[in-house]
């Protein structure tokens, strides 16, 4: 039987998990899925036709239509779409539909790196490696501001911080699949750590697990 290798990365918005996931998928030659894009795709579909974000049956229909091969990051990365995504992500039926697609993706050889909020706890509870990547809300807000300014934009730090705190509350406080570290997750706090250092720390954890697996 083909051995599938799964790396689950969870954490709040702006902690650096997306960059880390991309680096790890490249390095270990695994497929990559940013599961946040699936929730964003549902929110975007509703926004586009002007439907309210609490229209559960429309959200379910949009979730069924999500095609993992056609997630357009350019369209979906808008800040407003992320905010809207966290609203549709509270509906258990919408989550079930998307989680099924995410699990199918994870089962495809040679395996995958998936990043999101509930990968280690719900989507892939048997993942070979679970990482929980976090950073203080202030650091995440500062990074977001730097990102906006680097492309010539302007924003207010206090507003960004309030936004991040609101999204954290919604993601950690929802009844279904709240954001939290899995009991067996390795914690990586990137508040005072550059992404390169986080990548090296993750590699050490993964190489160790691979060595043990090869010995078994
Ligand atoms: O990671 P990203 O910011 O793209 O996620 C957008 C929103 O989608 C999150 O704030 C969260 O509410 C939701 N999400 C989720 N479960 C995941 C990934 C994202 O609930 N696995």
Boltz pocket constraint, residues with backbone or C-beta under 6 A from the ligand:
constraints:
  - pocket:
      binder: B
      contacts: [[A, 13], [A, 35], [A, 36], [A, 37], [A, 39], [A, 40], [A, 81], [A, 82], [A, 85], [A, 86], [A, 87], [A, 89], [A, 115], [A, 116], [A, 117], [A, 118], [A, 119], [A, 167], [A, 171], [A, 177]]
      max_distance: 6.0
